[in-house]
Amino acid sequence: MDINQLASIDKTIGAKQTLKAIAKGSVKFVFLGYDGDSYVVDPIRTACIEAGIPVDDKHTMDELGRACRIKVGATAVGVFR
């Protein structure tokens, strides 16, 4: 999935909301900021591995925030099914 699509698709933004959506089975793809704190990113990565959800961790938090058209960085963005 391409980061440029984030502005126009249904998604969760942020670590807590993305983790909740993964637990509910609502997410098909996750973007993680590679510069996020490991204590925040690692539980999301683990949940994705357990659920078989692909993860893209090639972007910074600022890049993810800009792609979602928010004014702050985003540690995690989950794309809904």
Backbone as ProteinMPNN parsed JSONL, in Angstrom:
{"seq_chain_A": "MDINQLASIDKTIGAKQTLKAIAKGSVKFVFLGYDGDSYVVDPIRTACIEAGIPVDDKHTMDELGRACRIKVGATAVGVFR", "coords_chain_A": {"N_chain_A": [[0.844, -1.179, 0.0], [0.445, 2.263, -0.664], [1.747, 5.211, 0.79], [0.716, 7.627, -0.053], [-1.977, 7.261, -0.445], [-3.238, 7.542, 1.961], [-4.614, 9.889, 2.675], [-7.13, 9.722, 1.591], [-8.543, 7.448, 2.402], [-10.381, 5.234, 4.657], [-9.324, 5.115, 7.994], [-7.396, 4.495, 11.029], [-5.807, 6.679, 13.286], [-2.955, 6.989, 15.179], [-1.462, 5.345, 18.027], [-2.976, 4.038, 20.128], [-5.659, 3.886, 19.118], [-5.225, 2.46, 16.765], [-4.215, 0.028, 17.74], [-6.464, -0.9, 19.148], [-8.255, -1.236, 16.99], [-6.94, -3.241, 15.566], [-7.192, -5.348, 17.376], [-9.934, -5.741, 17.21], [-10.146, -6.757, 14.699], [-10.458, -5.147, 12.496], [-8.628, -4.036, 10.79], [-6.57, -3.959, 7.862], [-4.03, -3.303, 7.046], [-1.036, -1.794, 8.274], [0.723, 1.173, 8.993], [3.754, 2.083, 10.438], [5.614, 4.473, 12.221], [9.032, 4.696, 11.841], [10.624, 6.026, 13.603], [9.358, 6.051, 15.998], [8.829, 5.56, 19.54], [10.043, 2.563, 20.999], [8.563, 1.259, 22.999], [6.004, 1.967, 22.389], [5.624, 1.292, 19.694], [6.344, -1.45, 19.468], [4.308, -3.197, 20.739], [2.224, -2.868, 18.877], [3.364, -3.8, 16.516], [3.757, -6.483, 17.26], [1.082, -7.307, 17.646], [0.219, -7.089, 15.021], [1.77, -9.052, 13.74], [0.778, -11.353, 15.006], [-1.844, -11.276, 14.067], [-1.494, -11.486, 11.393], [-1.203, -9.237, 9.79], [0.039, -7.064, 7.35], [2.883, -4.856, 7.657], [4.162, -1.592, 7.208], [7.062, 0.005, 7.732], [8.675, 2.095, 6.85], [8.616, 4.828, 6.921], [8.798, 8.106, 8.472], [7.392, 9.416, 11.538], [6.508, 12.024, 11.151], [6.177, 12.095, 8.355], [4.059, 10.279, 8.094], [2.058, 11.645, 9.525], [1.747, 13.964, 7.899], [0.861, 12.705, 5.543], [-1.617, 11.84, 6.384], [-2.835, 14.183, 6.673], [-2.704, 15.663, 9.098], [-1.593, 17.828, 11.763], [0.425, 16.969, 13.389], [2.892, 14.426, 14.141], [2.374, 10.917, 13.417], [2.389, 7.948, 15.14], [1.345, 5.465, 14.477], [-0.703, 4.191, 11.844], [-3.645, 2.752, 10.914], [-5.138, 0.931, 8.332], [-8.422, 0.52, 7.423], [-10.403, -2.434, 6.751]], "CA_chain_A": [[0.0, 0.0, 0.0], [1.209, 3.492, -0.821], [1.47, 6.235, 1.804], [-0.037, 8.722, -0.661], [-3.403, 6.936, -0.403], [-3.762, 7.71, 3.319], [-5.491, 11.046, 2.813], [-8.466, 9.507, 1.042], [-9.129, 6.162, 2.796], [-10.778, 5.101, 6.06], [-8.152, 4.712, 8.76], [-7.204, 4.946, 12.399], [-4.566, 7.434, 13.429], [-2.466, 6.937, 16.539], [-1.129, 4.02, 18.534], [-4.069, 3.416, 20.893], [-6.796, 3.559, 18.251], [-4.815, 1.422, 15.828], [-4.141, -1.227, 18.491], [-7.851, -1.33, 19.386], [-8.825, -1.695, 15.725], [-6.31, -4.529, 15.265], [-7.817, -6.335, 18.264], [-11.293, -5.997, 16.715], [-10.067, -7.371, 13.376], [-10.944, -4.17, 11.52], [-7.515, -3.442, 10.052], [-5.941, -4.842, 6.878], [-2.658, -2.87, 6.798], [-0.597, -0.824, 9.283], [1.936, 1.952, 8.82], [4.39, 2.445, 11.702], [6.731, 5.403, 12.095], [10.248, 4.013, 12.308], [11.251, 6.814, 14.657], [8.516, 5.995, 17.194], [9.41, 4.884, 20.701], [9.84, 1.118, 20.894], [7.515, 0.808, 23.916], [4.728, 2.243, 21.74], [5.571, 0.611, 18.402], [6.499, -2.909, 19.59], [3.039, -3.916, 20.919], [1.451, -2.82, 17.636], [4.032, -4.716, 15.598], [3.46, -7.836, 17.746], [-0.327, -7.58, 17.341], [0.13, -7.282, 13.568], [2.344, -10.36, 13.427], [-0.168, -12.364, 15.474], [-3.055, -11.222, 13.253], [-1.137, -11.637, 9.985], [-1.418, -7.948, 9.113], [1.298, -6.505, 6.849], [3.327, -3.605, 8.272], [5.113, -0.763, 6.485], [7.754, 0.859, 8.704], [9.709, 2.799, 6.092], [8.37, 6.273, 6.959], [8.874, 8.75, 9.783], [6.11, 9.822, 12.119], [6.111, 13.274, 10.476], [5.676, 11.75, 7.024], [2.736, 9.666, 8.264], [1.144, 12.717, 9.897], [1.47, 14.774, 6.703], [0.066, 11.897, 4.611], [-2.979, 11.79, 6.932], [-3.263, 15.585, 6.737], [-2.806, 16.181, 10.465], [-0.5, 18.763, 12.017], [1.428, 16.332, 14.241], [3.319, 13.114, 13.656], [1.544, 9.768, 13.78], [3.185, 6.75, 15.397], [0.74, 4.343, 13.75], [-1.908, 4.424, 11.039], [-4.228, 1.488, 10.5], [-6.057, 1.035, 7.205], [-9.569, -0.364, 7.633], [-10.755, -3.416, 5.701]], "C_chain_A": [[0.887, 1.239, 0.0], [0.783, 4.535, 0.211], [0.627, 7.375, 1.246], [-1.54, 8.478, -0.675], [-4.038, 7.25, 0.948], [-4.746, 8.866, 3.467], [-6.926, 10.72, 2.437], [-9.118, 8.177, 1.441], [-9.518, 6.174, 4.273], [-9.626, 4.496, 6.846], [-8.267, 5.088, 10.224], [-5.895, 5.711, 12.415], [-4.183, 7.409, 14.902], [-2.341, 5.504, 17.046], [-2.313, 3.341, 19.226], [-5.222, 2.998, 20.003], [-6.448, 2.46, 17.263], [-4.751, 0.067, 16.522], [-5.538, -1.776, 18.793], [-8.481, -1.896, 18.123], [-8.227, -3.035, 15.296], [-6.964, -5.624, 16.09], [-9.227, -6.697, 17.801], [-11.292, -6.693, 15.356], [-10.509, -6.449, 12.258], [-9.88, -3.653, 10.565], [-6.921, -4.453, 9.072], [-4.48, -4.495, 6.617], [-2.299, -1.814, 7.835], [0.693, -0.146, 8.835], [2.463, 2.296, 10.208], [5.522, 3.421, 11.422], [7.992, 4.762, 12.644], [10.97, 4.774, 13.407], [10.39, 6.873, 15.925], [9.212, 5.248, 18.314], [9.061, 3.4, 20.67], [8.74, 0.622, 21.831], [6.115, 1.089, 23.371], [4.568, 1.39, 20.48], [5.558, -0.915, 18.545], [5.192, -3.657, 19.847], [2.171, -3.934, 19.657], [2.046, -3.794, 16.622], [3.722, -6.171, 15.975], [2.023, -8.222, 17.418], [-0.512, -7.828, 15.844], [0.667, -8.646, 13.158], [1.367, -11.466, 13.81], [-1.419, -12.425, 14.599], [-2.768, -11.397, 11.763], [-1.36, -10.382, 9.159], [-0.066, -7.412, 8.634], [1.585, -5.128, 7.451], [4.324, -2.913, 7.354], [5.752, 0.164, 7.514], [8.907, 1.62, 8.054], [9.592, 4.328, 6.183], [8.525, 6.813, 8.38], [7.473, 9.089, 10.276], [5.606, 11.098, 11.446], [5.545, 13.003, 9.09], [4.28, 11.139, 7.108], [1.696, 10.724, 8.629], [0.762, 13.586, 8.712], [0.595, 14.006, 5.719], [-1.393, 11.796, 5.064], [-3.6, 13.172, 7.055], [-3.599, 16.037, 8.161], [-1.544, 16.987, 10.734], [0.6, 18.194, 12.896], [1.829, 14.999, 13.619], [2.382, 12.013, 14.131], [2.434, 8.541, 13.957], [2.667, 5.591, 14.56], [-0.501, 4.806, 12.994], [-2.405, 3.055, 10.584], [-5.256, 1.697, 9.405], [-7.182, 0.026, 7.422], [-9.796, -1.288, 6.447], [-11.81, -2.858, 4.775]], "O_chain_A": [[1.96, 1.243, 0.604], [-0.408, 4.714, 0.467], [-0.102, 8.024, 1.995], [-2.306, 9.415, -0.899], [-5.263, 7.227, 1.067], [-5.631, 8.808, 4.32], [-7.851, 11.377, 2.916], [-10.147, 7.812, 0.874], [-9.048, 7.012, 5.043], [-9.028, 3.502, 6.433], [-9.116, 5.89, 10.613], [-4.984, 5.417, 11.641], [-4.983, 7.764, 15.767], [-3.012, 4.589, 16.569], [-2.615, 2.184, 18.934], [-5.717, 1.877, 20.116], [-7.29, 1.616, 16.955], [-5.183, -0.937, 15.957], [-5.764, -2.982, 18.702], [-9.165, -2.918, 18.173], [-8.926, -3.872, 14.725], [-7.261, -6.703, 15.575], [-9.665, -7.834, 17.978], [-12.335, -7.171, 14.909], [-10.895, -6.915, 11.186], [-10.19, -2.914, 9.631], [-6.781, -5.635, 9.387], [-3.756, -5.298, 6.029], [-3.154, -1.024, 8.235], [1.626, -0.796, 8.363], [1.704, 2.753, 11.062], [6.302, 3.221, 10.491], [8.016, 4.329, 13.796], [11.84, 4.217, 14.075], [10.67, 7.664, 16.826], [10.077, 4.407, 18.071], [7.932, 3.024, 20.358], [8.046, -0.34, 21.5], [5.141, 0.506, 23.848], [3.498, 0.834, 20.234], [4.835, -1.595, 17.817], [4.973, -4.691, 19.214], [1.463, -4.909, 19.403], [1.316, -4.523, 15.951], [3.456, -6.995, 15.099], [1.769, -9.337, 16.962], [-1.308, -8.679, 15.447], [0.074, -9.319, 12.315], [1.148, -12.403, 13.041], [-1.992, -13.497, 14.407], [-3.697, -11.451, 10.956], [-1.67, -10.458, 7.97], [0.874, -7.315, 9.423], [0.674, -4.344, 7.718], [5.215, -3.55, 6.794], [5.075, 1.008, 8.101], [9.979, 1.767, 8.641], [10.393, 5.041, 5.58], [8.399, 6.075, 9.358], [6.503, 9.049, 9.52], [4.408, 11.237, 11.199], [4.55, 13.608, 8.693], [3.415, 11.446, 6.287], [0.581, 10.705, 8.107], [-0.411, 13.912, 8.533], [-0.315, 14.582, 5.122], [-2.297, 11.68, 4.237], [-4.744, 13.316, 7.486], [-4.612, 16.691, 8.407], [-0.548, 16.85, 10.025], [1.608, 18.861, 13.129], [1.184, 14.512, 12.691], [1.682, 12.17, 15.132], [3.145, 8.143, 13.034], [3.45, 4.824, 14.0], [-1.238, 5.685, 13.44], [-1.673, 2.297, 9.949], [-6.144, 2.541, 9.531], [-6.934, -1.169, 7.584], [-9.44, -0.981, 5.31], [-12.228, -3.537, 3.836]]}, "name": "protein", "num_of_chains": 1, "seq": "MDINQLASIDKTIGAKQTLKAIAKGSVKFVFLGYDGDSYVVDPIRTACIEAGIPVDDKHTMDELGRACRIKVGATAVGVFR"}
